[in-house]
Amino acid sequence: MKALISLFLMVALSMPLLAAEKPANLDELLDQVKRERVLEQQQNKLREAEFVEAHDKQAQLLEEARRQLQLEEQRTTQLNQAFNDFEQGLAEQESLLSEKSGSLGELFGTVRQVANDSRGVLESSMTTVQKPERVEFLSKLSDSKEQPTIEELRKLWLTLQEEMTESGKVEQFTAPVISVTGAVEDREVTRIGVFTAFSNGKFLRYLSETGNLVELARQPVERLRNQMNKFAQTDAGESVPAVVDPTRGAIMALLVQTPTMKERIEQGGWIGYIILVLGAVGLLVAILQFLSLVRAGRGVAKQQKQDEASQNNPLGRILSVYNAKLAQDVETLSLKLDEAILRETPRLERGLITLAILAAIAPMLGLLGTVSGMIETFQAITLFGTGDPKLMSGGISQALVTTELGLAVAIPLLLIHSGLSSKSNRLIQILDEESAAIVARNAEKQHGQSD
């Protein structure tokens, strides 16, 4: 069949060349038409043979596909049957496992829950610094999908018992400590239960996120540090008070964040500094005036015990105006004494007006700081809203601190002014009394001479 097809192809390829020749007459044209008709019939037969062959081949392929489909359907039926058998067997095995395990399933859930809760407690406990392997064991037990063994249950119970025991102990051990500079140093650490830890006289805080002991950036007051140093040097068996933080360092960390006096003053801004300067000026004026009044008071008290007038004290300078050897009428003497008292009064009242002015200005400046702080607060609210209180804390701090500074300066200045005014008035009253006595004696003397 293939040889016949090849022969037909060769004839078909050669015929167009012959047909391409131009006929010379009608007989040649007739012969050419007949040849082309024969060639066309041969080509049609060739096409029919190819079609029949392709049709037979497609039928054969279709038959093979049907046989393959039948085989696959049989295999699918077998696999479905095997799957159903296995599923039924698995259900029977699960039922058998549930029947034989009994309450072990509930026990497994309880153990996982206890291990998970205990892991959170131990992660935040200072004892983990000494025994970090306990957290790893609890993590593995809480994430396990298998039934815990007797040994694991016993270890879980011992871990919980050990934590309870360690929470009531005071121990010293060596552990890495992160200093305020970020350096890691091996130090001797004293731990009081699970609440407080300190080293080299400095309090430590346990970070559960990293499992490290960190030195507080700012230590508490010196009294507490000295107490802990004394506690660390105490021998076993002695009873000494100690500082205990029940929140395991959280309260201590918040306590040391309390701003110092310098930081509070800085919160007041430039208005706070002005108030403090005014307070310092007022204090200096008050000290100078107090010393001056004390010196004048001592001179007046000493002059009252002497007969001769001295120029070193106000009373002596007033008495020097009166000269018993000169004849002076009462009115003239009274005027001269009043003049002398008027000369001494400014010295005795010096600085009192300044103190009064400063005491009045200080709260006014505090009010100015309050207004400025509230303006900053409202500006922060306008720009960022009220979602973050920290953005408003700066203005509120300035408002409150300046008010506090103003009152803290004004109240002492008012008290000092009142005290100095009273002392000054007492000295002036003594001068008035002595001058009145001189006038009275002189008037009595003149009245006796006239009689």
C-alpha positions, 0 to 999 in steps of 0.5 A, a space after each residue: 500500500 505504501 509503495 502504491 501511494 509513493 508511485 501515485 505521488 511521483 506521477 502527481 508531481 510529474 503531471 503538472 510539468 507535462 500539463 504545463 506544456 502548451 499544446 500545439 494543436 487541438 489533438 494535443 489539447 484533447 490528449 492533455 485534457 484526458 491525461 489531466 482527468 486521469 491524474 485527477 481520478 488518481 489523486 481522488 483515489 489516493 485521498 480516499 485511501 488516506 481517509 480510509 486509513 485514518 478512519 481505521 486508525 481513529 477507530 483503533 484509538 477509540 477502542 483502546 481509550 474505551 479499554 483504558 477507561 474501563 480499567 480506570 473505572 475498575 481501579 477507582 471502584 477498588 480504591 473506593 472500597 479500600 478507602 471505605 474499609 480503612 475509614 471504617 477501621 480507623 473509626 473502630 480504632 479511634 473508638 477503641 482508643 477512646 474506650 481504653 484511654 478513659 479519663 486520660 484525655 481530660 488529664 492531658 488537657 489539664 496538664 497542658 493548661 497547667 503547663 501553659 499557665 505555669 510557663 507565664 508565671 515562671 517567665 516573669 519570675 526572677 528565679 528563671 535567671 538561675 534556672 532557665 531550663 524550666 521554661 523550656 520544659 513547660 513550653 515543650 509540655 504545653 505544645 505537645 500533642 502526645 500524652 504526658 509520661 509519668 516522668 513528665 507529670 512528676 517533673 511538672 509537679 516538682 517544678 511548681 513546688 520548686 517555684 513556691 519554695 524559691 519564692 520564700 528564700 533569700 539567695 545570693 548568686 552570680 548572674 549577668 547584669 546589664 548596666 545603665 551603659 548597656 554593658 553586661 557584667 557578671 555580678 553577685 546578686 541578692 534576691 529576696 524571693 521573687 520580688 526584689 533583686 539588687 547588686 552592688 548597692 543598686 536595685 535591679 529589674 527582671 525583664 521577662 522578655 529577654 530573661 535578663 537582670 537590668 540595673 535601674 536607670 535611676 535608683 531610689 532614694 539613698 535611704 532605701 539603698 542604704 537599707 539594702 546594703 545593710 541587709 546584704 551585709 547581715 549574717 544568717 539568722 539576723 532579722 533586718 528590714 528589707 525593701 520588697 516590691 510585690 510587683 516584681 520591680 514594676 512599682 520600683 521602675 515607676 517610682 524612680 521615674 518620678 521627676 526630681 526637683 531639678 526636673 520639676 523646675 525645668 518643666 516650669 520653663 523660663 517663667 519658673 526660672 524668673 520666679 526662682 530668681 525673684 525668690 532668691 532676691 527676696 531671700 537675700 533682701 530679707 537676710 540683709 534686713 534681718 541682720 540689720 534689725 538684729 544689730 539695731 535691736 541689740 544696739 537699742 537694748 544696750 543704749 537703754 542701759 547706758 546714760 551716754 548717747 552713742 551714734 552706733 544705734 538708732 536710739 543713741 542718735 535720737 538721744 543725741 538730739 537732746 542736750 540737757 545743758 541747752 535750754 530747749 522748749 518742749 515744742 522745739 525738742 518734740 519737733 527735733 525728736 520727730 525729725 530724728 525718728 523720721 531719719 531712722 525709720 527708712 533704715 528700719 523699714 528698708 527692704 520691706 516694700 521690696 519684699 511686699 512687691 516680690 511676694 505680689 509678683 511671684 503668684 502673678 508670674 505663676 498665673 502667667 505660666 499657667 496661662 502659657 501652659 494651657 495655651 500650649 496644651 490647647 495647641 497640642 490638642 488642635 494639632 494632634 487631638 486628645 488621643 495621646 495624653 503625653 502630647 498634652 503633658 508638657 503644657 499641663 506640667 508648665 501650667 502646674 509647676 509655675 503656679 506651684 513655684 509662684 505660691 512657694 515663693 510668695 508664701 514664705 516672702 509674705 511670712 518673712 515680710 510680716 516678721 520683719 515688719 513686726 520687728 521693725 515696728 517694735 524698734 520704731 515703737 521703742 524710739 517713739 517711747 524714748 522720745 516721748 519720755 524725753 519730751 515729758 521729762 523736759 516739760 516737767 523740768 520746765 514746769 518746775 522751773 516756772 513754778 
